[in-house]
Amino acid sequence: MIDFRLTEDHLAVEKMVREFAAREIAPRIKELDEKGETDPTILRKMGELGILGICIPEEYGGAGFDYIALGLACEELEYVDTAFRVPMSVHVGLNSLTLLTWGTEEQKQRYLVPQAKGEKLATYALTEPNAGSDVVGMQATAIRDGDHYILNGEKVWISLADIADHFLVFAWTDLEKKKVRDHSGISAFILERGMPGLTTGTIHGKLGIRAGNTGWISMQDVRVPKENLLGYEGEGFKIAMFALDQGRYTVAAGATGLIRACRDASVRYALERRTFGKLIGEHQLVKEMLAEMEADYQICRLLWLRAGWMKNMGLRNTRETSLAKWIATVASERAASNAVQIYGAYGYSNEYPVERFYRNCKGAVIYEGTREIHKLIQADYLLGFRTDKPLRCTLPPWEPKPERESVR
Ligand SMILES: Cc1cc2nc3c(=O)[nH]c(=O)nc-3n(C[C@H](O)[C@H](O)[C@H](O)COP(=O)(O)OP(=O)(O)OC[C@H]3O[C@@H](n4cnc5c(N)ncnc54)[C@H](O)[C@@H]3O)c2cc1C
């Protein structure tokens, strides 16, 4: 049986995040966007309210809600601005949910618990100057040296890079496999700010998401204890893809919130602005844009809700999550473009938020798998070039994990 109703918990989360975003983000966002600065106090407050650990089990410091609650929080945050949804994708989706599934108990206690409580901020560093969609083109290396790995390399376009405390980093541990581009030579590591040789910086001059930090990470002979290897050696690619299944879900839900924001702002303006003696909302071509926004919003919400339901059930959802992410991000681009159109010249100025929505929407069509990569994924499923194995559970009950120390 399909039940489209949200539970009391879901409605409470939605209301709490909606009110938080209206109270703490909306009044500040224009100024932060103009300055190109993020505000860590807003992130700290998100942590205090449990938003940064919303779907992490309580035993690991989280709020203990499910994936639907995570999606609702993303919709509500991006309804106001993309910059404060991004931490949900990176800190919660790409990093914390990945630690929850792949981390040892020791790693969870040390890294996941403070992340879920919002005391520490975490990010995910896969992309390099010459390797984005082509993950296996990465150059970063992690060479074993006794009880440590020595990491070298550069990561770019990393959300939260310059403000994060913890970094989930991917690097080659098998240099022979690197030569032949065999991704089973890549491993995942947890790095901490303050490790000698680890430096970060901020990228300036971005098109959008200006109230969020995006930056680079440089690793020069960073000595990382072997206990900070996530999963087994050689599992890095699998872990990176698992993380993207979580992050893409949050991007899909967030982009859906952006469509709703464009729709609501457009409806407001269509009921105010008059041309040719009528409200512009009375012109059929304006109605068409509004109707498309509504259709896009409803379709995208159903797509991310389906993916979230599958995640709650522990069902493999790579295909459904990819579809939700692709469709929602391109629809948000269309909605933002049409919102600017409806506002006419005023939409071209930062007097109204639609200008910011138009600049913000593009990033999500690029990160966590570009539009083109998601099209390829969908076609490959159709053609039978791609099939999935069952998913490791991410929320309780967990599968028993093999003892890891013995293989290190
Ligand atoms: C705001 C922002 C935040 C980001 N945050 C993070 C982060 O937190 N962590 C992280 O690791 N990365 C992050 N990224 C990086 C992002 O994931 C990459 O930009 C993305 O994977 C694309 O890689 P690329 O930019 O190198 O483009 P490329 O891979 O060089 O692609 C360039 C163009 O070619 C197309 N293309 C590439 N290969 C194919 C193909 N096989 N078939 C058809 N077309 C193809 C692409 O779709 C794209 O249009 C972020 C990026 C942005 C813009």
The ligand as an SDF file (V2000), in Angstrom:
LIG
                    3D

 53 58  0  0  0  0  0  0  0  0999 V2000
   29.5420   24.6910   -6.1730 C   0  0  0  0  0  0  0  0  0  0  0  0
   30.2570   23.3810   -6.3060 C   0  0  0  0  0  0  0  0  0  0  0  0
   30.4490   22.5960   -5.1750 C   0  0  0  0  0  0  0  0  0  0  0  0
   31.1310   21.3840   -5.2670 C   0  0  0  0  0  0  0  0  0  0  0  0
   31.3460   20.6410   -4.1290 N   0  0  0  0  0  0  0  0  0  0  0  0
   32.1020   19.5110   -4.2010 C   0  0  0  0  0  0  0  0  0  0  0  0
   32.4320   18.7620   -3.0130 C   0  0  0  0  0  0  0  0  0  0  0  0
   32.0080   19.1070   -1.9080 O   0  0  0  0  0  0  0  0  0  0  0  0
   33.2280   17.6770   -3.1420 N   0  0  0  0  0  0  0  0  0  0  0  0
   33.7160   17.2560   -4.3310 C   0  0  0  0  0  0  0  0  0  0  0  0
   34.4330   16.2620   -4.3600 O   0  0  0  0  0  0  0  0  0  0  0  0
   33.4240   17.9380   -5.4730 N   0  0  0  0  0  0  0  0  0  0  0  0
   32.6290   19.0470   -5.4310 C   0  0  0  0  0  0  0  0  0  0  0  0
   32.3390   19.7600   -6.5750 N   0  0  0  0  0  0  0  0  0  0  0  0
   32.9180   19.3330   -7.8430 C   0  0  0  0  0  0  0  0  0  0  0  0
   31.9050   18.6350   -8.7440 C   0  0  0  0  0  0  0  0  0  0  0  0
   31.5290   17.4090   -8.2090 O   0  0  0  0  0  0  0  0  0  0  0  0
   32.5230   18.5290  -10.1530 C   0  0  0  0  0  0  0  0  0  0  0  0
   32.5960   19.8470  -10.6570 O   0  0  0  0  0  0  0  0  0  0  0  0
   31.6970   17.6360  -11.0630 C   0  0  0  0  0  0  0  0  0  0  0  0
   31.8610   16.2910  -10.7120 O   0  0  0  0  0  0  0  0  0  0  0  0
   32.0760   17.8070  -12.5460 C   0  0  0  0  0  0  0  0  0  0  0  0
   33.4400   17.7120  -12.6930 O   0  0  0  0  0  0  0  0  0  0  0  0
   34.2500   18.8290  -13.5190 P   0  0  0  0  0  0  0  0  0  0  0  0
   33.8460   20.1490  -13.0040 O   0  0  0  0  0  0  0  0  0  0  0  0
   35.6890   18.4490  -13.4590 O   0  0  0  0  0  0  0  0  0  0  0  0
   33.7290   18.7180  -15.0140 O   0  0  0  0  0  0  0  0  0  0  0  0
   34.2000   17.6600  -16.1020 P   0  0  0  0  0  0  0  0  0  0  0  0
   34.1330   16.2900  -15.5470 O   0  0  0  0  0  0  0  0  0  0  0  0
   35.5000   18.1140  -16.6590 O   0  0  0  0  0  0  0  0  0  0  0  0
   33.0840   17.8290  -17.2000 O   0  0  0  0  0  0  0  0  0  0  0  0
   33.0400   18.9540  -18.0820 C   0  0  0  0  0  0  0  0  0  0  0  0
   31.8160   18.7890  -18.9860 C   0  0  0  0  0  0  0  0  0  0  0  0
   31.9320   17.5860  -19.7670 O   0  0  0  0  0  0  0  0  0  0  0  0
   30.8220   16.7510  -19.5430 C   0  0  0  0  0  0  0  0  0  0  0  0
   31.2470   15.3650  -19.5310 N   0  0  0  0  0  0  0  0  0  0  0  0
   32.2790   14.8200  -18.8280 C   0  0  0  0  0  0  0  0  0  0  0  0
   32.3730   13.5250  -19.0680 N   0  0  0  0  0  0  0  0  0  0  0  0
   31.3620   13.2090  -19.9320 C   0  0  0  0  0  0  0  0  0  0  0  0
   30.9230   12.0100  -20.5610 C   0  0  0  0  0  0  0  0  0  0  0  0
   31.5080   10.8300  -20.3100 N   0  0  0  0  0  0  0  0  0  0  0  0
   29.8690   12.0840  -21.4060 N   0  0  0  0  0  0  0  0  0  0  0  0
   29.2280   13.2610  -21.6360 C   0  0  0  0  0  0  0  0  0  0  0  0
   29.6060   14.4280  -21.0750 N   0  0  0  0  0  0  0  0  0  0  0  0
   30.6440   14.3970  -20.2200 C   0  0  0  0  0  0  0  0  0  0  0  0
   30.2740   17.1490  -18.1690 C   0  0  0  0  0  0  0  0  0  0  0  0
   28.9190   16.7810  -18.0150 O   0  0  0  0  0  0  0  0  0  0  0  0
   30.4980   18.6480  -18.1960 C   0  0  0  0  0  0  0  0  0  0  0  0
   29.4590   19.2570  -18.9080 O   0  0  0  0  0  0  0  0  0  0  0  0
   31.6210   20.9620   -6.5250 C   0  0  0  0  0  0  0  0  0  0  0  0
   31.3870   21.7430   -7.6610 C   0  0  0  0  0  0  0  0  0  0  0  0
   30.7110   22.9330   -7.5640 C   0  0  0  0  0  0  0  0  0  0  0  0
   30.4780   23.7590   -8.7940 C   0  0  0  0  0  0  0  0  0  0  0  0
  1  2  1  0
  2  3  1  0
  2 52  2  0
  3  4  2  0
  4  5  1  0
  4 50  1  0
  5  6  2  0
  6  7  1  0
  6 13  1  0
  7  8  2  0
  7  9  1  0
  9 10  1  0
 10 11  2  0
 10 12  1  0
 12 13  2  0
 13 14  1  0
 14 15  1  0
 14 50  1  0
 15 16  1  0
 16 17  1  0
 16 18  1  0
 18 19  1  0
 18 20  1  0
 20 21  1  0
 20 22  1  0
 22 23  1  0
 23 24  1  0
 24 25  2  0
 24 26  1  0
 24 27  1  0
 27 28  1  0
 28 29  2  0
 28 30  1  0
 28 31  1  0
 31 32  1  0
 32 33  1  0
 33 34  1  0
 33 48  1  0
 34 35  1  0
 35 36  1  0
 35 46  1  0
 36 37  1  0
 36 45  1  0
 37 38  2  0
 38 39  1  0
 39 40  1  0
 39 45  2  0
 40 41  1  0
 40 42  2  0
 42 43  1  0
 43 44  2  0
 44 45  1  0
 46 47  1  0
 46 48  1  0
 48 49  1  0
 50 51  2  0
 51 52  1  0
 52 53  1  0
M  END
$$$$
